Amino acid sequence: MDIFPVRVLSTRWVTHDVRQFMVDKPKGYSFVPGQATEVTLPGDKWKGERRPFTFTGLNEWDHLEFTIKIYKDHHGVTEQLGKIEVGDEIVLHDVWGAIQYKGEGTFIAGGAGITPFIAILRQLRRDGALGNNRLIFSNKTEKDIILKEQWDEWLRGRVQYTLTREKVPGFGYGKIDEAWLKTNISNFKQQFYVCGPDGLVADVKKALEHLGGADTLVTVEL
């Protein structure tokens, strides 16, 4: 299995706990929007500590982009990524991932589960093919929403936010479950893309299939 040491080119915080990284792109390295790789940090202390992160840029770019939630209280890889500086090195591995675009439909994301959809929707926008794709984005609070201004601009009336830990005017409230889906979606014979915490993915997939969405129409990360 190949490894690819790369240099951090730039970073920025996109929410209070989500940081975006631009890194070198190894020669010949390529991905399909929605795919991911595993990242390790240099040094013996972190050897074997591999964490999966999704590419959020475009494959045609001359650099790679990651958008990563930083868990400062976990004392692990993401905490260290929160401290990393321009010029530091991280190590990438092979490309993998099951979430790839199969046609127009509805994207359902929970928290940092939005990351594979960033690249997919960015590519569709680049190709002038956003069409009627729709995004449903669940977060704990309004401040947790990753790239909200981007979604508002790109999708306009085709993005719907729901919050689970606070009620805010203009935002939905509550967990995405079967009842929520039945109320907010009229067509279950379309493509669905689901990514987020394991519990959300399992519950939403089961609910969609129960409501008439065929298994072949529901794409999740395996």
MOZI-V544724 format. One record per residue. N is the residue number from 0. SS is DSSP state (H for helix, E for strand, C for the rest). PHI is phi in whole degrees, -180 to 180 (999 if undefined). NEAR is the number of other C-alpha atoms within 8 Angstrom. Layout:
BEGIN
n=(N/N)
ss=(SS/SS)
phi=(PHI/PHI)
near=(NEAR/NEAR)
END
This chain:
BEGIN
n=(0/1/2/3/4/5/6/7/8/9/10/11/12/13/14/15/16/17/18/19/20/21/22/23/24/25/26/27/28/29/30/31/32/33/34/35/36/37/38/39/40/41/42/43/44/45/46/47/48/49/50/51/52/53/54/55/56/57/58/59/60/61/62/63/64/65/66/67/68/69/70/71/72/73/74/75/76/77/78/79/80/81/82/83/84/85/86/87/88/89/90/91/92/93/94/95/96/97/98/99/100/101/102/103/104/105/106/107/108/109/110/111/112/113/114/115/116/117/118/119/120/121/122/123/124/125/126/127/128/129/130/131/132/133/134/135/136/137/138/139/140/141/142/143/144/145/146/147/148/149/150/151/152/153/154/155/156/157/158/159/160/161/162/163/164/165/166/167/168/169/170/171/172/173/174/175/176/177/178/179/180/181/182/183/184/185/186/187/188/189/190/191/192/193/194/195/196/197/198/199/200/201/202/203/204/205/206/207/208/209/210/211/212/213/214/215/216/217/218/219/220/221)
ss=(C/C/C/E/E/E/E/E/E/E/E/E/E/C/C/C/C/E/E/E/E/E/E/E/C/C/C/C/C/C/C/C/C/C/C/E/E/E/E/E/E/C/C/H/H/H/C/C/C/C/E/E/E/E/E/C/C/C/C/C/C/C/E/E/E/E/E/E/E/C/C/C/C/C/C/C/H/H/H/H/H/C/C/C/C/C/C/C/E/E/E/E/E/E/E/E/C/C/C/C/C/C/C/C/E/E/E/E/E/E/H/H/H/H/H/H/H/H/H/H/H/H/H/H/H/H/C/C/C/C/C/C/C/E/E/E/E/E/E/C/C/H/H/H/C/C/C/H/H/H/H/H/H/H/H/H/H/H/E/E/E/E/E/C/C/C/C/C/C/C/C/E/E/C/C/C/C/H/H/H/H/H/H/H/C/C/C/C/C/C/E/E/E/E/E/C/C/H/H/H/H/H/H/H/H/H/H/H/H/H/C/C/C/C/H/H/H/E/E/E/C/C)
phi=(999/-76/-125/-135/-67/-135/-100/-76/-93/-164/-143/-157/-89/-104/-143/-65/-139/-125/-120/-104/-123/-108/-132/-56/-108/-60/-60/81/-82/-146/-151/-102/-50/108/-84/-140/-142/-103/-118/-125/-100/-69/105/-61/-59/-104/-60/90/-89/-100/-128/-83/-139/-89/-71/-116/-96/-105/-63/-74/-67/-89/-139/-108/-126/-128/-124/-124/-78/-100/-102/-70/-97/-91/53/-132/-62/-68/-60/-67/-65/-69/-103/-66/-122/-57/98/-71/-117/-128/-121/-102/-122/-68/-88/-154/140/-101/-85/-135/-69/-121/138/-59/-180/-120/-99/-120/-125/-118/57/-68/-66/-70/-59/-65/-79/-60/-68/-62/-70/-64/-66/-62/-64/-58/-89/67/-126/-64/50/-104/-57/-126/-120/-113/-128/-101/-141/-68/-137/-60/-70/-84/-69/-83/59/-58/-61/-64/-65/-61/-74/-72/-106/50/-79/-107/-124/-131/-105/-136/-114/-111/-125/-156/-104/-130/-55/92/-119/-72/-138/121/-73/-80/-127/-62/-64/-63/-62/-63/-75/-105/-127/-100/-118/-102/-101/-135/-73/-126/-124/-128/-151/162/-57/-53/-64/-64/-61/-64/-67/-68/-60/-62/-65/-61/-68/-67/-85/117/-80/-62/-55/-72/-98/-112/-104/-132/-78/-81)
near=(4/5/8/8/8/12/11/15/10/9/11/7/9/10/11/7/10/12/14/12/13/12/12/11/9/7/4/4/6/6/8/7/15/18/15/13/13/12/12/14/11/9/6/5/4/10/10/5/8/8/8/8/11/12/17/15/11/11/9/4/7/6/8/14/11/12/13/11/9/11/10/8/5/7/9/7/11/13/13/9/8/9/6/7/8/9/7/8/10/12/12/12/11/9/10/7/10/10/11/10/7/5/5/9/11/12/12/12/14/13/14/10/10/13/12/16/11/11/14/12/9/10/10/10/10/7/7/7/7/10/6/7/11/10/12/12/13/14/13/10/10/9/6/11/10/10/8/7/6/7/10/10/7/7/12/8/6/9/12/10/10/13/16/12/7/9/9/8/4/4/10/10/10/8/9/10/9/10/7/9/11/9/7/6/7/6/5/9/8/10/12/11/12/14/14/12/9/6/6/11/12/8/9/12/11/8/11/13/11/7/9/8/12/8/6/5/10/14/11/11/8/4)
END
